[in-house]
Amino acid sequence: MFFHAYNNYMNHAYPADELMPLSCRGRYRGKEPPRGTVDEALGNFSLSLIDSLDTLFIMGEFDEFEKAVIRVIRDVSFDQNHDVSVFETNIRVIGGLLGGHVAALALMENNSNRMKWYNNELLNMSVELGNRLLPAFNTSTGLPFSHINLHTGQPGPIVTCAGTLILEFAALSRFSGNPIYEKLADKALSYIWHQRNRYSDLVGTVINIFNGEWIKKESGVGAGIDSYYESLFKAYGLLGDPEYLHRFKTHYSAVGRYLGSPSTKAFPFSFLSVFMHKPSERARMFMDSLEAFWPGLQVSSTSK
């Protein structure tokens, strides 16, 4: 299944960001009719190939992995005049490049015949892209803009992705030796924590990056907030800082206390959004698809 998708992308779409399956053509940002927020992950930087690097390595497809790394180094440019999502660019592109970098180092160390030419090129590309995202943090609160133009450095709307950058930015700092990325991501994540409702220990989904006021006070485990909880727990696992675990456990208890809806024959147990400042009031009576990650996070967080 993987190679059905991967080979068709490489044969019919590369170096575009993704394959359009009906027309069997590549989708380039700015050349196809816009699709709204769906396009915010695209930047004309061969996203699908970067996304595939660590998968190729995990599957043991080392020859194809090496070819893919060569293509990324040779063909990908981040000097793109497009507004991109800071969140999506961080988790998919910086994350993908760093994953590829770690995989390349592993092959160099464990296989004498592979990747001997590699000289941290993927890491250097991660640093370049991270630097292009840094202007998003130029706010009075330290909360980053949600979008930025990779060419001009001009930021976008006044909402934020503050709770979702710590994993990749911390890894980027540790690999590059430059603490600025981790420092900024931790500052933004900590700001969200301190802006929680102190009665309910819940946070909202949209916050103003200039004054710290919550624009949307709905609190759940789905869209707009899911990655915040996930990042707190995984940051503890990656970095070992008990403060991240404390914050996660505090929010986890609040979610169980206020969001859980008892099972009925018509409606199984679910986590329905409430208002962070009025946790006894339901904000909506449905779940979105992004909430599906929560049981997996529960299992991970309760494992010994």
C-alpha positions in Angstrom: 0.0 0.0 0.0 2.8 2.4 0.9 4.6 1.9 -2.4 1.4 2.2 -4.4 1.1 5.7 -3.0 4.8 6.6 -3.0 5.6 5.3 -6.5 2.6 7.1 -8.0 3.6 10.3 -6.2 7.2 10.1 -7.5 6.1 9.1 -11.0 3.3 11.5 -11.5 3.6 14.4 -9.0 7.1 14.9 -7.8 8.5 17.6 -7.1 5.0 18.9 -6.2 3.8 18.7 -2.6 1.2 16.0 -3.2 -0.5 13.9 -5.9 -4.0 14.7 -7.0 -5.4 11.2 -7.4 -8.2 11.9 -10.0 -6.1 13.8 -12.5 -2.9 12.0 -11.5 -1.0 15.3 -11.5 1.0 17.1 -8.9 -0.5 19.9 -6.7 1.5 23.0 -6.6 0.6 25.9 -4.3 -0.6 28.8 -6.3 -1.1 26.9 -9.5 -4.3 25.0 -8.6 -7.6 26.4 -7.4 -7.3 27.1 -3.6 -8.9 24.8 -1.1 -8.9 27.0 1.9 -7.1 25.8 5.0 -6.3 22.5 3.4 -3.6 24.2 1.4 -1.8 25.7 4.4 0.4 22.7 4.8 1.7 23.1 1.2 4.7 25.3 0.3 6.0 23.9 -2.9 8.7 22.0 -1.0 8.0 18.4 -2.0 6.1 17.8 1.2 5.1 14.2 0.4 8.7 13.2 -0.2 9.9 14.8 3.1 7.0 13.1 4.9 8.2 9.7 3.5 11.8 9.8 4.6 11.4 8.2 8.1 8.8 5.7 6.7 11.2 4.5 4.1 13.9 4.0 6.8 11.5 2.2 9.2 10.4 -0.1 6.4 14.0 -1.0 5.7 14.0 0.5 2.2 17.4 1.9 2.6 18.3 2.2 -1.1 15.1 4.2 -1.7 15.7 6.2 1.5 19.1 7.3 0.3 17.7 8.3 -3.1 15.0 10.3 -1.4 17.5 12.1 0.8 19.6 13.0 -2.3 16.5 14.4 -4.0 15.5 16.5 -1.0 18.9 18.0 -0.7 19.2 18.6 -4.4 15.7 19.9 -5.2 13.9 21.4 -2.2 14.0 25.1 -1.5 12.3 27.0 1.3 12.5 30.4 -0.3 8.8 30.2 -1.3 6.5 33.3 -1.5 3.6 31.5 0.2 1.9 31.9 3.6 2.2 28.5 5.3 0.9 27.1 8.6 3.6 27.3 11.2 2.1 24.2 12.9 2.0 22.1 9.8 5.4 23.2 8.5 6.9 22.4 11.9 5.5 19.0 12.4 5.7 17.8 8.8 8.7 19.5 7.3 11.0 20.2 10.2 9.9 17.0 11.8 10.4 15.1 8.6 13.8 16.5 8.0 15.0 15.8 11.5 13.6 12.3 11.3 15.5 11.8 8.0 18.7 13.2 9.7 18.5 10.8 12.5 17.9 7.9 10.1 20.8 8.9 8.0 23.1 9.0 11.0 21.9 5.6 12.0 22.7 4.2 8.6 26.2 5.8 8.6 26.9 4.2 12.0 25.4 0.8 11.5 26.0 0.1 7.8 29.4 0.8 6.4 28.2 0.9 2.8 25.5 3.5 3.1 25.3 7.3 3.5 29.0 7.9 3.9 28.7 11.0 1.8 26.1 12.5 4.2 27.2 15.7 6.0 24.3 16.9 8.0 22.5 18.4 5.0 19.0 17.6 6.3 19.9 19.2 9.7 21.1 22.3 7.9 17.9 22.5 6.0 15.9 22.1 9.2 17.9 25.0 10.7 17.2 27.2 7.6 13.5 26.4 7.8 13.4 27.0 11.6 15.0 30.4 11.0 12.3 31.2 8.5 9.7 30.5 11.1 11.3 32.5 13.9 9.7 35.9 12.9 6.3 34.3 13.8 7.4 34.6 17.5 7.9 38.4 17.3 4.9 39.2 19.6 4.5 40.8 22.9 3.4 37.6 24.6 5.8 35.2 22.8 2.9 33.3 21.3 3.7 32.8 17.6 1.5 33.8 14.7 -0.2 30.8 13.1 1.0 31.6 9.6 4.1 33.1 8.0 5.4 33.9 4.5 8.6 31.8 4.0 10.0 34.4 1.6 9.2 37.7 3.3 8.9 36.6 6.9 5.6 38.4 7.1 3.3 36.8 9.7 -0.4 36.0 9.3 -3.5 36.0 11.5 -3.5 36.8 15.2 -4.2 33.3 16.4 -1.6 30.8 17.5 -0.2 27.3 17.3 1.7 27.8 20.6 1.1 24.5 22.2 2.4 22.3 19.3 6.0 23.3 18.6 8.0 22.0 21.5 9.0 18.5 20.2 10.5 19.5 16.9 11.9 22.8 18.1 13.6 21.2 21.1 15.0 18.5 18.8 16.2 21.2 16.5 18.0 23.0 19.3 19.6 19.8 20.6 20.9 18.8 17.2 22.0 22.2 16.1 23.4 23.4 19.4 21.3 26.6 19.2 19.0 26.9 22.2 16.8 29.6 20.6 14.2 27.3 19.0 13.6 25.3 22.2 13.5 28.5 24.3 10.9 30.1 22.1 8.7 27.0 21.9 8.9 26.5 25.7 8.0 30.1 26.4 4.9 29.9 24.1 3.9 26.5 25.6 4.3 27.9 29.2 2.2 31.0 28.3 -0.7 28.8 27.3 -0.4 26.9 30.6 -0.4 30.0 32.7 -3.5 31.3 30.8 -5.5 28.2 31.7 -8.6 28.7 33.8 -7.5 28.3 37.3 -10.8 26.9 38.5 -11.3 24.2 35.8 -7.6 23.8 34.7 -8.9 23.8 31.1 -7.7 25.9 28.2 -9.6 27.2 25.1 -8.9 26.6 21.4 -8.0 30.1 20.1 -6.0 32.8 21.9 -5.0 36.4 21.0 -1.3 36.5 20.6 -1.0 40.1 21.6 -3.0 40.3 24.8 -3.4 36.6 25.8 -7.2 36.8 25.9 -9.1 33.7 24.8 -11.0 34.2 21.6 -12.7 30.8 21.7 -13.3 29.4 25.2 -14.5 26.0 24.1 -12.4 23.3 25.7 -12.3 19.7 24.4 -9.8 17.2 23.2 -10.3 17.7 19.4 -9.5 20.3 16.8 -7.6 23.3 18.0 -6.4 21.7 21.3 -5.5 18.1 20.6 -1.9 18.6 19.8 -1.4 20.7 23.0 -2.2 17.8 25.3 -0.2 15.4 23.1 2.8 17.7 23.1 2.9 18.1 26.9 3.1 14.3 27.4 5.5 13.6 24.6 7.7 16.6 25.7 8.1 14.9 29.1 9.0 11.6 27.3 11.5 13.3 25.0 13.1 15.9 27.3 12.5 14.4 30.7 11.3 17.6 32.3 8.8 16.7 35.1 7.1 20.1 34.7 5.6 18.9 31.4 4.3 15.8 33.0 2.7 17.8 35.8 1.0 20.1 33.4 -0.3 17.1 31.4 -1.6 15.3 34.5 -3.4 18.5 35.6 -5.1 18.9 32.3 -5.8 15.1 32.1 -7.6 15.2 35.4 -9.7 18.2 34.3 -10.7 16.5 31.0 -11.9 13.5 32.9 -13.7 15.6 35.5 -15.6 17.9 33.1 -15.6 16.5 29.6 -16.6 12.9 30.1 -20.2 12.0 29.1 -21.7 8.8 30.6 -22.6 6.1 28.1 -26.2 5.5 27.0 -27.6 3.1 24.5 -28.0 5.9 22.0 -24.7 7.6 22.7 -21.5 5.8 23.9 -19.1 7.3 26.4 -17.5 10.4 24.8 -15.6 13.6 25.6 -17.9 16.5 24.8 -16.5 20.1 24.7 -17.4 22.5 27.5 -16.6 26.1 28.2 -13.3 26.5 30.0 -14.7 29.2 32.3 -18.1 27.4 32.8 -17.1 23.7 32.7 -20.6 22.5 33.6 -22.0 23.9 30.3 -21.6 21.8 27.1 -20.2 23.9 24.2 -21.4 21.3 21.7 -23.0 17.9 21.5 -20.8 16.2 19.0 -17.2 15.0 18.6 -14.8 15.7 15.7 -12.5 13.3 14.1 -9.4 14.7 15.7 -10.5 13.4 19.1 -9.8 9.9 17.9 -6.2 10.2 19.2 -7.3 10.5 22.8 -7.6 6.8 23.7 -4.1 6.2 22.4 -2.7 9.0 24.5 -4.6 7.6 27.5 -2.9 4.2 27.0 0.5 5.7 26.5 0.2 8.0 29.6 -0.9 5.2 31.9 1.7 2.6 30.7 4.5 1.7 33.1 
